Structure formats: C-alpha cells, structure tokens
Amino acid sequence: MVQTGLSPERLTLAGAELDDEAGFDQVTLSAPARRFHVKQAARMRT
C-alpha cells in the first residue's frame, strides 16, 4: 500500500537532504522511513 503523499521524487529529495545533513554513509532505507513516519515491515522468520 502506498502512503498518501509519498512519491519517488519525495523519497529521492529526502535521501538527498539526509546526505546533506549527515553524510552519505548515514542514508539507509530506514532513515527516510523514519522521516515520513513509516513503520518498518516486520522481519519474517525462517
């Protein structure tokens, strides 16, 4: 399900802002998710 207001462009800009603020090494998949208040998916147990 897509969050309302989230688009590839907004996520790209968020990643660029994180890079400017904290450096490229700090840009992870979870960092923009936190910025947009999106919960991480549960990990599946195998």
C-alpha positions in Angstrom: 0.0 0.0 0.0 1.4 3.4 -0.9 1.4 6.2 1.7 -0.6 9.3 0.6 1.8 12.0 -0.5 4.8 9.7 -0.9 6.4 9.6 -4.3 9.7 8.5 -5.7 10.6 12.2 -6.1 9.8 13.0 -2.4 11.8 10.0 -1.3 14.7 11.0 -3.5 14.7 14.5 -2.1 14.6 13.1 1.5 17.6 11.0 0.7 19.5 14.0 -0.7 18.6 16.0 2.4 19.8 13.3 4.7 23.1 13.2 2.7 23.5 16.9 3.1 22.7 16.8 6.8 24.5 13.6 8.0 26.6 12.3 5.1 26.1 9.6 2.5 27.0 6.8 4.9 24.0 7.7 7.1 21.5 7.3 4.2 19.8 4.0 4.8 16.4 2.6 3.8 15.1 3.2 7.3 16.2 6.8 7.6 13.7 8.2 5.1 11.1 5.9 6.5 11.6 7.5 9.9 11.4 10.9 8.4 8.0 10.1 6.8 6.8 8.2 10.0 6.5 4.9 8.1 6.9 1.8 10.2 9.4 -0.8 9.1 8.0 -4.1 7.9 8.3 -7.0 10.3 11.0 -9.4 9.5 10.0 -12.9 8.5 11.3 -15.8 10.5 12.7 -18.7 8.5 
